[in-house]
Amino acid sequence: MSLWQDVITTALVGTERRTLTLTPATNPLGQLLSQLNPTNPEATLLSAAGAISLYHRAGQRAISDNQPLPQPCLPDDKPPCSPRAAQYLKLMLQKERVKLLPEWLTAAATAGYRVPDYCLPELLEVGRTSPPLRPAILPVLGQRGRWLAAHNPDWNYVGDEDIEQTWTRGSLDARKLLLHHLRREHPTSARERLVAVWQQESSDGRIALVDTLQIGLNLEDEPFLEMALDDRRQEVRRQAAHLLAQLPESALCQRMQQRIQSAITFRRKRNRLHLDFILPDYNEQEITRDGIDSKQPPQLLGNKAWIILQIVAATPLSLWSELQEESPAEWIKAAKRSEWDHSLVEGWAVAAMGQQNTEWAEVILPFSSTFKGYLIPQNKLIAGLINVLSPEQRDSFLLNLFPSSKVPFDSTHPAFTLLTHCHSPWSAELTGIVLDGVRRYLAKTDNPYDWSLSTGLKEFAYFMSPEIVPELSTRFNNIVPERSALASYWTEVIDEVLAVLNLRYEMGREI
């Protein structure tokens, strides 16, 4: 029996029933054990157990790895951001002000900086759990970030700087990000790469990669997308139809146009346009191939209304002025006079977003509260329509919702709902008008607990213009009146808004 087994057996049986027999002092361990006091069996047992355990651990050889050391990282050609800018990044990586991370990443990439080395593991982990942030993360990783990601399978969304290496050996996530990048720089060559591997791709790969054609979408993509309409996966077919619907000159849009022309009827009453639809008997296989679902209408929407909505959403908006010389505003009025108002208005909204039609987007946005989200969720549809407008158009459109600079601003204001979906930078003028309106609201209201407004303001702070920060101390210092019913609730809200604005201002200056 080994010495350790003897200790275990004695401990299990008990020192009163069994005596621990120690080996003669023939080695250093034996010499140590021989010094134990045999008159105290319990102490001897415990001391022996501790000594033997320590002896075995101290005598083990260190584990060795025979794998060759990795190649060292190449020197970085990009400079790291400043220590203060890195502090802001560290703050966000620690889940403080994390909503500012996209703004920090974009600003750093624009300035040509990379992330400091000690922030790389946390930032790469953020990319693993937040795929939408990956395109913004890649430009600031530098050589060290790519080198580090190559040694962790969890970060395989980061491809090699060698395009061919990434395209042939990279993970699906890395190849998708590569196509995103190539579509911005060389849309034709990116599509040709996709066409070359399409037949060999898995179904999940085809679903992921076809979506990249959204970037730089153009009429040259049509032949490939028409072919994808016959794919065996429904998700691929739907995405291909969605993309083709954004190309007014595509054959799919022309087919939709013909369906509208054959179904719509007009009449005028008191010089006002009235319209209706008489749907012909469609070939089920043909309309299904074009992405029209004729069997599963959403709840509270009839089958005919559902088909009309889908066809209108994929029809070129130019058709309507060709059918009748009416402005988009008049068409919406005509839709409101019909039984198909929800199908038409929401279909036009989806078409305006997909076709990037600013004229229709501006006219439809005031009706956004009526959207039901049948094809696209309401919040995404409203945000998409706002993004159709250029920064100047968007600013002008939103400012026009403030006809008077003396009107209080709360959650019932016509601009409030649209601003909650405007996730693009605000102008300094719009920021000032909103904050002035909030101050007027707080000064006059008898019901200060507008929960929607307080929540919205905290979100607005991430998009308001930080250019107004230098004048905050004088212009908005007393935005909360000295009234007990207001001060305890609104001071915290306004302080949060000003804190975010100040942080964004300082962060922007530092980067």
N, C-alpha and C positions, 0 to 999 in steps of 0.2 A: 504494500500500500504506500502511495506517495505521501510525502509530508503534508501537502495541502489537503489531500483526501482524509488524512488522519485528523487534521484540524476540523474539517467539516463533520466527520462522524462523531467526534467528541462533542462538538457544539450541539448536534442533534440529540444525542443520547443524554448529555449532561455530564458535568465534571464529577458529580457524586457517584455516577455509575461507571464512568470510564476515565482512565488517567491518560492524559496526552503524553505520548512517548516521543521525545525529541531525539533527533539523530546526533551521533557523536560529532564533535567539533573538528570535522575533516575539511571544511571549506569556510569561507568568510560568513556565510549564512549560519552554519552550524556554530561557529564561534560566537555569533551574536545571540543565538537562541540559548546557548549554554549559560549565559549570564542571567537568564530569567530566574526569578525566585520560585522554586517548586512548592514552597509552603502555601502559596496562594494560587490554587488551581484556576480560579476564574480569571484573575489578572494575567496569569501565564498564558491562558488560551487566547485572550484578546490581544495581548502583546505579540504573541506568535503569529496570529492571523494578520495583524498589521505589518509586521516585519516581512513575512513571506510574500504578501501582496505587493509591497513596495519593491521587494527584491525582484519579483517577476517582471514588474513594469519597467524597472530601471534596466533590466537586462535585455529588453526587446530591441531589435534592430529597427531603425526608422524605415518607414515605407518609402521605397524608391520608385520613381516613374522613369521607365526606359524610353518614353516617347521623346522625340527630338524637340528642342525648344522652338517656339514659333518664330517666324521671321520678324525682326523688329519693325516697328511702324516707320513709314517714310516721313520725312520732315513735312510739317504743314506749311503751305504757302500763304494761308490766310492768317491774319493776326487775331488773337483772342480779343473778346470785348473787354472793356475796362473793368477793374475790380468792382466799382460801384454798380455798373450795369449787371455784372454777374450776381451781385447781392439781390437785385430785383428778381433775376431769374431764379435764384435759390429760394426766394420767398414763395414764388409760384409753384416750384417743384415740391415745396412742403405744404401744398394745398392751401396757401394763403393767396388770395386774389388770383386764383387759377384761371379765371375768365380772361385775364389780361395776357395769358401766354401766347395766343395767336398774334396779338399785336406786337409783343416783344420779339417773337421769332421773325415776323415780317420785317420789322425795323432793323434787326440785326443783319438779316440777309441782304436787305437793300443797301446797308452801309458797308457790306463786305466783311463782316466779322464772323468768327466761329465761337462756339461755346467753349468755355474753359474746361480743361480735361477733367477736373473733379466733379463737374456737373453731368458728364456724359452718361454714366450708368442710370441715373434717375431720369434723364431726358429720354434715353432709349427705351426705358420701361414705360414711360408715358406713351410713346409711339406704339408700343405693343398693345396697350389697352385702349388707345384712342386712335383708330385708323384715320379719321378725318384730319388729324393733325400731322400725319406723316409727310405730306407734300411740303409743309412748312418746316418740318424738322430736318429733312435731308440736307438743305443748303447750308445749314449752320453746324453740321457735324464735323466737318474737316476730315483730314486723313486719319487722325486718331479715333474719331467716332466710327468710321467705317471699319477700321482695323479691329476695334473692340467688338463691334457687332458681329464680325465674321467668326468670333470665338464663342458666341452664345446662340444656340439654335432658336431661342425665344425672340431674338432680334433679327431674324432672317428676312424681315421686310426691307432691310437696308441692303441694297445690291452693291456689287463691285463697281468701282469707277470705270472699269472696262465694260463698255456697253455690250459687246458680244459675249463676254463672260457671264454677265447678268442675264442676258436674254436666253442663253443656252443652258445655263446651270442654276440660275437663281430660283428662289421660291416663287410661287404664284403671286404672293403679295409684292415681292421685289419686281417681278416682271410687269405687274400692273402699274406700279409707281413709275417704272421706266417708260412705259407707254404714255402715261400721263405727261411726263416730261417731253418725250419726243413729239407728241401731238401738238404741244405748244410751239416747238421749234420747227419741226418738219412733219406736218400732218400726213403728207403723202407717203413718205418712207415708213412712218409708224404704221399706217394702214397696211402697207405691203408686207411688213413683218407679220402682222396679224393674219393676213390672208394666207401666207406661206405655211403657217402652223395650224390653221383652223381645223383641218380634218383630223389632225392628230391630237388635238386638245381634248381633255376630259370635258364632260358637260358642265361641271362647276367652273372649269377654266374658261369655257366659252361665255358663260354668264358673266364672269368677272371682267373679262377682257373686252367684250363688245361694248360695255359701258364707257370705256375710255374714248370712244369715238365722239362722245358728247363734246369733248374739247376740240375746237377747230373744225366742227362739223361742216361739211361742204358737199356740193352736188357730186363731186368725184367719189364720195363714199357710197352713193346710191347703189351701184351694181352689187357691191358686197352685201349691203343691207337687204336688198331684194332677195338675194340668195339666202340670207339668214332667216327670212320669213318662212322658209321651209324646214327650219331646224327641228329636230325631234324634241327639243326641250321647249316647253311652253314659255318659260321665263325669257329665253333667248328670242323667241318670236315676238313677244310683247315688247321687249326692249328695242328690237329692230324697228317695229312699227312705230314706237314712240319717237325714235330718232328720225325716221323718214317723215313723220308728220311735221317736223320742224323745218323741212325743206319744201317750201311752197311749190317749187318746180318739179318735185319728184313725181314719179308715176303714181305712187300711193295717194298723194294729195290730189292729183288729177282725177283719180278714181273716186275719191271722196267728193270732189266738186261735182262730178257727174251725178252722184247719188243725191246730193242736195238739189241740183237742178231738176231732177226727175221727180222729186218728192214735194218741193215747196210750191205753195199757191199764194197768190196775192189778190187783194182787193183794196180799194180806197173808199173810205166813208168819211164825208166831211173833210176831205183833203188830208185825211190821216191814213197812214199805211197800216193795213192789217194783214197778217200772214197765218198760214196753217200748213200742215204737212200731211200728205197722203203717201205712206210708205209702200212702195211696190214689193212684190214678192222677190226677195233677194236670194241668191245662191248662198246657202249656208256656209259651204266650204270657202267661197271667195271672201265673204265678209270676215269669217274667222281668221283667214290668212292675213287680212289687213288689220288685225288686232281688235276687231269689234266683238265684244261678248254679247250675244243675243239671248242668253239663257239665264243669266243670274243677275238681274237688276238689284241695286241696293234697296234696302228697306225704305218704304214709303215712296218709291219711284217706280212707275209702271214700266213695262217692257218697251213700249214705243218711245216714251220719254228717254229711257236709258240708251236706246239705239241712236236717237236724234242727238243726244248729248255727245256721244262718242264720235259721230260723224262730223258734227260741227267743230269739235275740238281738233280734228285732223284736216279741216278744210282751209285752204288759203283765205286769209281775211280779205284779200283783194276781190274775191268773188262777190261779196255783198254789195260793193259799190257798182259792180258790173250788172248785177241783177236789177237793182234800183238805185238811182243816183241820190242816195241818202248818206248822211254823215253817220259815223258810229253812234253818236248820241241819239239820232233819230231811229236807228235800228234797235237800240236798247228800249226806246219808248215803244216801238212796235212790239218788241218781245213782251213787254209788261202788259200789253193789251191782249196777249194771246194766252192760251193754256200751257204753253211751253216755255214760260219765262225763265224758270230755273235751269232748264236744259240749255237754252240759248245763251243766257248771260254767263253761266259757268263754262259752257263750251267755248264761248268767245274769250273768256279769261284764260283758259288753258291754252288756246291758240295764240293769244297775244304773248303769253309768257314763252311758249316754245318758239314762236316766230320772231320774238324780240321786236314786236310792233309797238312803238312808243305812243302812237296816236290812240290806238285802242286801249292800251294799258292805262293811260291817263283818264279816259272816259269811264272805264270799268271800275277803277279803284274805289270811287265813292260808293259803289254797290257791294263792296267786299263783305259787309256784314251779312249779306244774304247767301254767301257761298255755303254750300252744304258739304263740300269735300268729297264728292262722289268719285272723282277721278284722281284728284290730288288733295291731300289734307289741307284744310282751310288755311292754317298758319303758313304752310309752305307755298301755297298758291298766292297769298297776299304778299309774302316776302319776295317771291319770284317776280311778281308784277312790279313791285317797287324797284327791284334790281334791274328791270328792263330799262328804266329811265337812267340817263346819264347823271353824274353828280350834279350838274347845273340844273337839269330838268327836274330831278328829284327835289332839290332845294327849293326851286321855284314853286313846284307843285305843293309842297308841304307848307311853305310860307303863305301861299294863297288861302290856306285853311285858317289863317289868322287875319281876317279882314281888319280887325282893330287891335292895336297894341295894348288896349286898356281892358281887354276881356279877361276875366279870371280863367285859369287853366286847371281842370280837374278831369276825372275819368269820364265825364259826360261830354267833354269837348270833342268836336268832330275829328280832330287830329289825333286824339289819344290812341285809338285802336290801331291806326296806321303806324304811329310811332312805335308802338310795342312790337311791330313786325319789321321795323326798319333797322336792320343790323348792319348798316353802313355808316361811315362817319358823318356826323352832322356838321353843318357850317356854324361859325361863331354866331351869326345872326339868328339862326334858328335856336341855338342853345340859349342865347340871351332872352329871346321872346318867351320860350317855355319857362325858364326860371322866373322871369318877371311875372308871368301869368300865375305861377304857383304862389308867388308872394302875394299877389292880389287875392287869390283864393283864400289863403290863410288869414288875410287881414279882414275879410268880409264874411266868411262862412259861419253859420251857426252850427254846422255839423262837421267838425273837423276830421272825423274818423273815416276818411275815404281810403279804405284798405287797398283798393285797386290802384289808386294814385300813388300811395306810398311804395307799393311793390314795384310799380312801373318806373318810378323815379330812380330807384336803386339800379334797375336794369339800364335806364337811359344813360346813367353816368358812364357806362362803358362805351358809349357811342357819341356823347356830347363832345363838342370841340374843346380840347384842353387849352386852346389859345386864350380863352377868357380868364384863365387862372390868375394872371397878374392883377386883374381888376376885381377878383372875387371879394377881397377884404373890404373894399369900399362899396361895391355894388350889391353884394348879397350878404353882408355881415349881419344885417338885422332882418333876414328873410322870415324868421319865426317871431311873430309879435309876442310881447311880454304878457301873455294871457295864460293862466294856469291850465285851462282846458287844452291849450295847444302846446305849450312849451314842453311838457313831459313826454308827449308822443312824437311831435314833429322835429324837435331838436336832434334826436338820435337819427332820424331819417335824413335830414339835411346834412348833418355832420358826415354821414356815410357817403352821400353824394359828393360832397366837397373833398373828402379824403381820397376817393377814387380819382377824381379829376386832378387833384394835386399830384397823386402818384403817377398818373399817366403823363402829366406835364414834365415832372422831374425825370421820369424814365426816358421820355422822348428826347429831352435835352442831353441826357447822358449818352445815349446810343448815337 
